[in-house]
Each structure stands twice: as structure tokens, then as C-alpha cells.
Amino acid sequence: MANIKSAKKRILVINKKTERNKAIKSKVKTYIKKVYAAVDAKDQEAAKTALNDAISEMSKATSKGVYHKSTTSRKISRMTKAVNAIQ
């Protein structure tokens, strides 16, 4: 355990940020799962709706620094490709 006051504060701040990041990552993963579930069910309308929601949530997470922009771009690209492949 830290003895210095500033180190104690940093521990509290880091724990708070970690919890926030976990919540955001969990939310994004849920949206991604919804997209792929719709793709597996071959439901194009649901997939497009879920894709728009997922892109929105992922962009928010990226702007908050939870994900790197390249990671977000890669995942969005793969999801979009999967949705567009539905016939």
C-alpha cells in the first residue's frame, strides 16, 4: 500500500477509470455481438440497425480513449463487410 498522499490518490483515480473503461468495453462488446448475431441470422435490416448503433458506441469509446482509433476502424470495417455480405 502506498504511503504518499498523491500515490494514494492515484490509486483511487486509476480504480475509478478502470471501472469506467470496463463498463464501456462491455457495452461495446454487447453491441458487436448484436451485429454478428443478426449477420448469422441473415437478417439484413436488423444487422444494419445494429451496425449503426455499434459504430456510434465504438466512436464514443474511441473519443474517450478506451480504444485506439485503428482498432475501432478495423472492427468497424470487418463488421460492415460482414453486414454487406448478407444476401
C-alpha positions as CSV (number, residue, x, y, z in Angstrom):
1,M,0.0,0.0,0.0
2,A,1.2,3.5,-0.8
3,N,2.3,5.8,1.9
4,I,2.4,9.1,0.0
5,K,-0.8,11.1,-0.3
6,S,-0.5,11.6,-4.0
7,A,0.1,7.9,-4.6
8,K,-3.0,7.0,-2.6
9,K,-5.0,9.5,-4.7
10,R,-3.6,8.0,-8.0
11,I,-4.7,4.5,-6.8
12,L,-8.3,5.8,-6.3
13,V,-8.3,7.7,-9.6
14,I,-6.9,4.7,-11.6
15,N,-9.5,2.3,-10.0
16,K,-12.3,4.7,-11.0
17,K,-11.0,5.0,-14.6
18,T,-10.6,1.2,-14.8
19,E,-14.2,0.6,-13.8
20,R,-15.4,3.2,-16.3
21,N,-13.3,1.6,-19.1
22,K,-14.6,-1.9,-18.2
23,A,-18.2,-0.7,-18.4
24,I,-17.6,1.0,-21.8
25,K,-15.8,-2.1,-23.2
26,S,-18.5,-4.4,-22.0
27,K,-21.2,-2.2,-23.7
28,V,-19.3,-2.1,-27.0
29,K,-18.8,-5.9,-27.0
30,T,-22.6,-6.3,-26.5
31,Y,-23.3,-4.1,-29.5
32,I,-20.8,-6.0,-31.6
33,K,-22.4,-9.3,-30.6
34,K,-25.8,-8.0,-31.7
35,V,-24.3,-7.2,-35.1
36,Y,-22.8,-10.6,-35.6
37,A,-26.0,-12.3,-34.3
38,A,-28.1,-10.5,-36.9
39,V,-25.5,-11.5,-39.6
40,D,-25.7,-15.1,-38.5
41,A,-29.5,-15.0,-38.7
42,K,-29.2,-13.4,-42.2
43,D,-31.4,-10.5,-41.1
44,Q,-30.1,-7.6,-43.1
45,E,-32.4,-4.9,-41.7
46,A,-31.6,-5.8,-38.1
47,A,-27.9,-6.1,-39.0
48,K,-27.8,-2.6,-40.5
49,T,-29.6,-1.1,-37.5
50,A,-27.3,-2.9,-35.1
51,L,-24.2,-1.8,-37.1
52,N,-25.2,1.8,-36.9
53,D,-25.6,1.5,-33.1
54,A,-22.3,-0.3,-32.8
55,I,-20.4,2.3,-34.8
56,S,-21.9,5.0,-32.7
57,E,-20.9,3.3,-29.4
58,M,-17.4,2.4,-30.7
59,S,-16.8,6.0,-31.8
60,K,-17.8,7.3,-28.4
61,A,-15.4,4.8,-26.7
62,T,-12.6,5.9,-29.1
63,S,-13.2,9.6,-28.3
64,K,-12.9,8.8,-24.6
65,G,-9.6,7.0,-25.1
66,V,-10.9,3.5,-24.3
67,Y,-10.0,2.1,-27.7
68,H,-7.3,3.2,-30.2
69,K,-8.6,4.7,-33.4
70,S,-7.0,2.0,-35.5
71,T,-8.7,-0.8,-33.5
72,T,-12.0,0.9,-33.9
73,S,-11.6,1.4,-37.6
74,R,-10.6,-2.3,-38.1
75,K,-13.5,-3.6,-36.2
76,I,-16.0,-1.3,-37.9
77,S,-14.6,-2.3,-41.3
78,R,-15.0,-6.0,-40.5
79,M,-18.5,-5.6,-39.3
80,T,-19.5,-3.5,-42.3
81,K,-18.0,-6.1,-44.6
82,A,-20.0,-8.9,-42.8
83,V,-23.3,-6.9,-43.0
84,N,-22.8,-6.1,-46.7
85,A,-22.1,-9.8,-47.4
86,I,-25.6,-10.8,-46.4
87,Q,-27.7,-11.9,-49.4
